[in-house]
């Protein structure tokens, strides 16, 4: 019996960025998610404490020499608790890196602690 879950998300997004002038671009994003229950047999059981992690890659799709190469990636990892079908709480550490424009090296852009309350209606 598989106790955890593996899922993915793929999307294309259009962005309009305004920093003195307006630019727009398309980018491809893909995310791989893993979750594993700690104290219950399944993630879908009320009262489940679970570990969660996902990694997301960002690829620009505009007319750019970097096109087709990952220019940013993000890792989220943390712990969650499922009170009921409708209510979950997660605490995550989020680490985002970006590729420097003048080099091919990735550098940390931000580190964040994120507390989420997820409500299903």
N, C-alpha and C positions, 0 to 999 in steps of 0.2 A: 504494500500500500504506500503510495506517494503521499507524504505528509505535507510537503511544501508545495509552492506554486512557482512556475516560471511563466512569464508573460512578456510581450513586447508591444511597442507602439512605434509606428512609422508615420511621419507627417511631413508635408511641405508647408512652409509658411512664407507669407509676404510681409515684409517689414518696411515701414516708412520711418526714417530717423531724421530728427530735426536738431542739429547742432550748429546754428548759424545759417546753414543751408539745408534743404531737404534732400535726402537721398532715399532711394528705395532699393530693395533687393529681395531675392528669393533664397530660401535655404531649406535644405533637407535635414530632418532630425530623426534619429532613431534611438530607441531606448530599450534596454533589456533589464527586466525586473525579476528579483528573486525574493521570496518570502518563506519563512519557516516557523511553524508554531513551536513554542517552548513547553507550555504546560497543558495542552489539549491535543487530541489526535488530529484535528483539522483546524484550519484557519477560520472556517465558517461557524465554529461553535462559540456561543456566547461565553465571555470570560477568557477568551484565548489571548495569551501574551505571545507576541511574535517578533521575530527579527526580520528586518526588511532592508534591501539594498537594491539600488539601480544605478546603471551607468548610461549616460546619454551622450551621443556624438552629434556635432553640428557641422554641416558641410555647406559652404556657400555655393549657390548655383547661378551667380551673375557673371558678367564678362570680366573676369579677373584671373590673373596668373595663378591664384590659389584655388581656382575652381576645381572641384572634385577632391580636394584635400580637406581633412578635418582641420578646422580652425579653432574649435573650442570643444571641451568636454567637461562633463559634470558628473560627480559621484555623490549620491545620497545614501546614507546608511544610518540606521537607528533601530528603535524599538517601538512597538505599537501595542495597544490593548483594545480589544473588541468588547465593549460593554454589552451591546446587543446588535441585532441586524442593522439598526438604524444609526448607531453611534460608535465611533472609533476615535481614539486619541493616538497620535504619533509624535515622537520627538526624534528629529533627524539632524545629523551633521551634514552640511552641504559644502562640497569643495568644488570650485569652478576654476578651470584653467583656460587660458587663451594663448594662441600662437602669436608671437611678436611679429609685426608686419615686416620688419627688416631682417629677421632670422627665422629659422625653422624650429626654434626652441619654444617649448611651452612654459609658461610662468603662471603662478597662482594669481588669479584675478580677485577671488574672494573666498572667505570661509564664513559660514553662517550656521547658527543653531535655529532650527525651524520647529515650532510647536504647532501641530495641526489638530483641529477637532473636525472630524468628518461626519456630516449628518446626511443621511439618505431620506428622501421624501417620497 
